[in-house]
Amino acid sequence: MPKLTHLIVALLVAAAPATRAQDVSIGVDNIAAFKGARRVAIDEFGVEFITTLKSNGSSAASSVSVQAELLGVSDAAMQALTDRAYADTVAALVAAGFEVVPLEALQARPEYQDLSTKMGKPSPYLVDDTDSVSKIFAPAGMPAYFQSSGGRGSLSDRNTAFNGAYGGQASALAKSMGLHFVRFHFLASFGVGSGSKGFLANIAGRSSAGIDPGPTLVANETQAQIVSHDGQRVFRTSSRGGVNGAAYLDRALRLPADGFVLEDTTSAESKQSDNVSNAVSLGLALLTGGRSRSTKSATLAVKVSEAQFNESYLRMIGAARDALVARLKSGAE
């Protein structure tokens, strides 16, 4: 590989989070909203699986794009994993000393049915972002809900999730039932994308984009949101709207890419027409663009067995869940 490509690969691998499942870092927003909570209900729960990951790079001379697809994992496997994660989360809350009101008790309330109709979507719920395509799976019998701490999703997704009026209604329902709502969301990616941009890319005169495969829980988007009795609240620091507080991963959680196999699926015709330079090295697929003005693209696949997928994500979700529940418990005391 050219020296520049070696340098980019080294930098991207060095920058990729080396976090293991036991190293969970939790941030909080207004955790005081959970003060005194003893009785809780999970009114929203989702595991969001990224199925398409996109990465773009640019410089003054060229632009490149890489798109990777997750292969080998069925919707049925993702649903089963979500059901298991939900059951484990209920058990973790009970073990932490909380009384967990069952979903059936919520569904019997007309106010919950109204909110569910306004905010929920059939599961799986497709989210098409600039950098990814994903599916949100809810436990069996529950609608799927879009959650985000930032600008992900469509305008409609964001308007619904951040609607303060819905937050106010949920808060009133929580108060009438004498409980706090806790909303869990786990954003699971099969890799991390990287791309060149800005001053250094322009100086180098080259662009680059890459995908580093491996099971990942995304920071900030993996979270437990709190709805208390305080009415709607729109956070100024994290853009979480309609809830009163949150605990969240503040650093991406990753495991080694065991069983996550990266393949270059760019057609020979595309490589020839684009004069594509690809390197699959150290688990990183890298596409580089030259100094002449051009646009290049490559396609990849990350293949994994359902057994390996299940083991990796249940382990990471379990570690994140336990850390989130522990933070909620300390906030309730």
C-alpha positions as CSV (number, residue, x, y, z in Angstrom):
1,M,0.0,0.0,0.0
2,P,1.1,3.6,-0.5
3,K,2.6,5.3,2.5
4,L,-0.4,7.5,2.9
5,T,-2.7,4.5,3.0
6,H,-0.5,2.8,5.6
7,L,-0.7,6.0,7.7
8,I,-4.5,6.3,7.4
9,V,-5.0,2.6,8.4
10,A,-2.7,3.0,11.4
11,L,-4.6,6.1,12.6
12,L,-8.0,4.6,12.1
13,V,-7.1,1.4,13.9
14,A,-5.5,3.4,16.7
15,A,-8.6,5.6,17.0
16,A,-11.1,2.7,17.0
17,P,-12.4,2.2,20.5
18,A,-10.7,-0.8,22.2
19,T,-13.3,-0.9,25.0
20,R,-14.2,-4.3,26.3
21,A,-17.7,-5.2,27.6
22,Q,-16.7,-4.8,31.2
23,D,-15.4,-1.2,30.6
24,V,-18.7,0.7,30.6
25,S,-18.7,4.5,31.0
26,I,-22.0,6.1,31.9
27,G,-23.0,9.7,31.6
28,V,-26.2,11.3,33.0
29,D,-28.6,14.1,32.4
30,N,-30.6,15.3,35.3
31,I,-30.5,12.0,37.1
32,A,-32.2,13.7,40.0
33,A,-35.5,13.1,38.1
34,F,-35.3,9.5,39.3
35,K,-35.0,10.5,43.0
36,G,-37.3,8.4,45.2
37,A,-38.3,6.1,42.4
38,R,-39.3,2.7,43.6
39,R,-42.1,1.7,41.3
40,V,-41.3,1.8,37.6
41,A,-42.6,0.7,34.2
42,I,-40.9,0.2,30.9
43,D,-43.2,2.1,28.5
44,E,-40.6,2.0,25.6
45,F,-37.9,-0.6,24.8
46,G,-36.0,-1.1,21.7
47,V,-32.9,-2.7,20.3
48,E,-31.9,-0.9,17.1
49,F,-29.7,-3.0,14.7
50,I,-27.8,-1.2,12.0
51,T,-28.0,-3.2,8.8
52,T,-26.3,-0.8,6.4
53,L,-23.3,1.3,7.4
54,K,-22.1,4.1,5.2
55,S,-18.8,6.1,5.3
56,N,-17.8,9.0,3.2
57,G,-14.6,10.9,2.8
58,S,-13.6,14.0,0.9
59,S,-10.8,16.3,0.0
60,A,-10.4,19.3,-2.4
61,A,-9.5,16.8,-5.1
62,S,-11.8,13.8,-4.7
63,S,-14.6,12.1,-2.7
64,V,-15.1,8.5,-1.8
65,S,-17.9,6.5,-0.3
66,V,-18.0,3.0,1.2
67,Q,-21.2,1.1,2.0
68,A,-21.3,-2.1,4.0
69,E,-24.2,-4.5,4.5
70,L,-24.8,-6.9,7.4
71,L,-25.4,-10.5,6.1
72,G,-26.2,-13.7,7.9
73,V,-28.7,-12.5,10.5
74,S,-32.5,-12.8,10.1
75,D,-35.2,-10.6,11.5
76,A,-36.3,-13.5,13.5
77,A,-32.9,-13.7,15.2
78,M,-33.0,-10.0,16.0
79,Q,-36.5,-10.3,17.4
80,A,-35.5,-13.2,19.6
81,L,-32.5,-11.3,20.9
82,T,-34.7,-8.2,21.7
83,D,-37.2,-10.4,23.6
84,R,-34.4,-11.8,25.6
85,A,-32.8,-8.4,26.3
86,Y,-36.2,-7.1,27.5
87,A,-36.8,-10.0,29.8
88,D,-33.3,-9.6,31.2
89,T,-33.8,-5.9,31.7
90,V,-37.0,-6.4,33.7
91,A,-35.1,-9.0,35.9
92,A,-32.2,-6.6,36.4
93,L,-34.6,-3.9,37.6
94,V,-36.3,-6.3,40.0
95,A,-32.9,-7.5,41.3
96,A,-31.9,-3.8,41.9
97,G,-34.9,-3.4,44.2
98,F,-37.5,-1.8,41.9
99,E,-41.1,-2.9,41.6
100,V,-41.7,-3.3,37.8
101,V,-45.3,-2.8,36.7
102,P,-46.0,-5.2,33.8
103,L,-46.7,-4.1,30.3
104,E,-50.3,-5.4,30.5
105,A,-51.1,-2.9,33.3
106,L,-50.0,-0.1,31.0
107,Q,-51.9,-1.4,28.0
108,A,-55.1,-1.4,30.1
109,R,-54.8,2.4,30.4
110,P,-56.5,4.5,27.7
111,E,-53.8,7.2,28.1
112,Y,-51.1,4.7,27.3
113,Q,-53.0,3.4,24.3
114,D,-53.4,7.0,23.1
115,L,-49.7,7.7,23.4
116,S,-48.8,4.4,21.9
117,T,-50.9,5.1,18.8
118,K,-49.3,8.6,18.4
119,M,-45.7,7.6,19.0
120,G,-45.3,3.9,18.3
121,K,-44.7,2.2,15.0
122,P,-45.0,-1.5,14.0
123,S,-41.9,-3.5,14.9
124,P,-39.4,-3.6,13.2
125,Y,-39.3,0.2,12.6
126,L,-37.0,1.2,9.7
127,V,-34.8,4.2,10.2
128,D,-32.9,5.5,7.1
129,D,-30.1,7.9,8.1
130,T,-27.4,9.6,6.2
131,D,-24.8,7.3,7.7
132,S,-26.8,4.1,8.2
133,V,-30.0,2.1,7.7
134,S,-31.3,0.4,10.8
135,K,-34.3,-1.5,12.2
136,I,-35.7,-0.9,15.7
137,F,-37.1,-4.1,17.2
138,A,-39.5,-3.9,20.2
139,P,-40.4,-6.8,22.5
140,A,-43.3,-8.9,21.3
141,G,-46.6,-7.1,22.0
142,M,-45.0,-3.6,22.2
143,P,-44.7,-1.0,19.4
144,A,-41.3,0.3,18.4
145,Y,-40.3,3.8,19.2
146,F,-37.6,6.1,17.8
147,Q,-35.2,7.5,20.3
148,S,-32.2,9.7,19.8
149,S,-30.0,12.1,21.6
150,G,-29.2,14.1,18.4
151,G,-30.2,14.6,14.8
152,R,-30.7,11.0,13.7
153,G,-33.8,9.9,11.8
154,S,-36.2,11.7,9.5
155,L,-37.8,15.0,10.4
156,S,-41.0,13.1,11.3
157,D,-39.1,10.7,13.5
158,R,-37.5,13.6,15.4
159,N,-40.7,15.6,15.7
160,T,-42.5,12.7,17.3
161,A,-39.7,11.7,19.6
162,F,-39.0,15.2,20.8
163,N,-42.6,16.3,21.1
164,G,-42.8,18.0,24.5
165,A,-46.6,17.6,24.5
166,Y,-46.3,13.8,24.3
167,G,-43.7,14.1,27.1
168,G,-46.2,16.0,29.2
169,Q,-48.9,13.4,28.6
170,A,-46.5,10.6,29.6
171,S,-45.5,12.5,32.7
172,A,-49.1,12.9,33.7
173,L,-49.8,9.2,33.2
174,A,-46.7,8.3,35.3
175,K,-48.0,10.5,38.1
176,S,-51.5,9.1,38.0
177,M,-50.0,5.6,38.2
178,G,-47.6,6.5,41.0
179,L,-44.5,5.4,39.1
180,H,-41.6,6.5,36.9
181,F,-41.3,5.4,33.3
182,V,-37.9,4.1,32.1
183,R,-37.3,3.9,28.4
184,F,-34.4,1.7,27.2
185,H,-32.8,1.9,23.8
186,F,-29.7,0.1,22.6
187,L,-28.1,1.1,19.2
188,A,-26.1,-1.9,17.9
189,S,-23.8,-1.5,14.9
190,F,-21.7,-4.2,13.2
191,G,-18.8,-1.8,12.7
192,V,-17.5,1.8,12.8
193,G,-17.1,4.1,9.8
194,S,-14.3,6.6,9.3
195,G,-13.8,9.2,6.6
196,S,-11.4,12.0,5.7
197,K,-12.5,15.6,5.8
198,G,-11.3,19.1,6.5
199,F,-8.0,20.8,6.4
200,L,-5.7,17.8,6.6
201,A,-7.5,15.9,3.8
202,N,-7.2,19.0,1.6
203,I,-3.5,19.4,2.3
204,A,-2.9,15.7,1.5
205,G,-4.9,16.0,-1.7
206,R,-6.5,12.6,-1.1
207,S,-9.7,11.3,0.4
208,S,-10.3,8.1,2.3
209,A,-13.3,6.2,3.8
210,G,-13.3,3.0,5.8
211,I,-15.3,0.5,7.7
212,D,-13.8,-1.3,10.8
213,P,-16.0,-4.3,11.5
214,G,-17.0,-5.6,14.9
215,P,-19.9,-5.6,17.4
216,T,-20.5,-2.1,18.8
217,L,-23.0,-0.3,21.0
218,V,-23.1,3.3,20.0
219,A,-22.4,6.0,22.6
220,N,-25.2,8.5,23.6
221,E,-27.8,6.5,21.6
222,T,-27.6,3.6,24.0
223,Q,-29.6,5.0,26.9
224,A,-32.2,4.8,29.6
225,Q,-34.6,7.8,29.5
226,I,-36.6,8.8,32.6
227,V,-40.1,10.2,32.7
228,S,-41.0,11.4,36.1
229,H,-43.9,13.5,37.5
230,D,-42.4,16.8,36.5
231,G,-44.1,17.4,33.2
232,Q,-42.3,17.9,29.9
233,R,-38.6,18.9,29.8
234,V,-36.4,19.6,26.9
235,F,-32.7,19.3,27.7
236,R,-30.4,22.0,26.6
237,T,-27.3,19.9,26.8
238,S,-28.2,16.6,25.1
239,S,-31.3,17.5,22.9
240,R,-33.3,14.7,24.5
241,G,-36.8,16.1,24.4
242,G,-40.0,15.1,26.2
243,V,-38.3,13.3,29.1
244,N,-37.0,14.4,32.5
245,G,-33.6,12.7,32.7
246,A,-31.4,10.0,31.3
247,A,-28.4,7.7,31.8
248,Y,-26.5,6.8,28.7
249,L,-23.3,5.3,27.3
250,D,-20.9,8.2,27.0
251,R,-18.2,6.1,25.2
252,A,-18.8,3.4,22.5
253,L,-18.7,-0.1,23.7
254,R,-16.9,-2.6,21.4
255,L,-15.9,-6.3,21.4
256,P,-13.2,-8.0,19.2
257,A,-14.5,-8.7,15.7
258,D,-14.4,-12.5,16.3
259,G,-16.7,-14.1,13.7
260,F,-17.4,-10.8,11.9
261,V,-16.0,-11.4,8.5
262,L,-15.4,-8.5,6.1
263,E,-15.7,-9.1,2.4
264,D,-15.2,-6.7,-0.6
265,T,-18.3,-7.0,-2.8
266,T,-17.4,-4.2,-5.2
267,S,-17.9,-5.4,-8.7
268,A,-14.9,-5.7,-11.1
269,E,-16.6,-3.3,-13.5
270,S,-17.0,-0.7,-10.7
271,K,-13.4,-1.1,-9.7
272,Q,-12.2,-0.7,-13.2
273,S,-14.4,2.3,-14.0
274,D,-13.6,4.1,-10.7
275,N,-10.0,3.0,-10.6
276,V,-10.8,2.0,-7.0
277,S,-8.0,1.2,-4.6
278,N,-9.2,-1.0,-1.7
279,A,-7.3,-2.5,1.2
280,V,-8.7,-5.1,3.5
281,S,-6.1,-5.0,6.3
282,L,-6.2,-5.3,10.0
283,G,-9.9,-5.7,9.8
284,L,-10.4,-2.4,8.1
285,A,-11.7,-1.9,4.6
286,L,-10.3,1.4,3.2
287,L,-11.1,3.2,0.0
288,T,-8.8,6.0,-1.1
289,G,-9.2,8.6,-3.8
290,G,-6.4,10.1,-5.7
291,R,-5.3,13.7,-6.4
292,S,-7.3,14.1,-9.6
293,R,-10.9,15.3,-9.1
294,S,-13.0,12.2,-8.9
295,T,-15.8,10.3,-7.1
296,K,-15.2,6.7,-6.1
297,S,-17.4,4.1,-4.3
298,A,-17.0,0.6,-3.0
299,T,-19.4,-1.9,-1.5
300,L,-18.6,-4.4,1.4
301,A,-20.3,-7.1,3.4
302,V,-19.9,-8.1,7.0
303,K,-20.9,-11.7,7.5
304,V,-21.6,-13.2,10.9
305,S,-23.4,-16.3,12.1
306,E,-26.6,-15.8,14.1
307,A,-25.0,-17.7,17.0
308,Q,-22.0,-15.3,17.1
309,F,-24.2,-12.3,16.6
310,N,-26.4,-13.3,19.5
311,E,-23.5,-14.0,21.9
312,S,-21.7,-10.8,21.1
313,Y,-24.7,-8.5,21.4
314,L,-26.3,-10.1,24.4
315,R,-23.0,-9.8,26.2
316,M,-22.6,-6.1,25.4
317,I,-26.2,-5.2,26.0
318,G,-26.0,-7.0,29.3
319,A,-23.0,-5.0,30.4
320,A,-24.5,-1.7,29.3
321,R,-27.9,-2.6,30.9
322,D,-26.3,-3.5,34.2
323,A,-24.4,-0.2,34.2
324,L,-27.5,1.8,33.4
325,V,-29.6,0.1,36.0
326,A,-26.9,0.6,38.6
327,R,-26.8,4.3,37.8
328,L,-30.6,4.5,38.0
329,K,-30.5,2.8,41.4
330,S,-28.0,5.3,42.7
331,G,-30.1,8.1,41.3
332,A,-33.2,6.8,43.0
333,E,-31.6,6.8,46.5
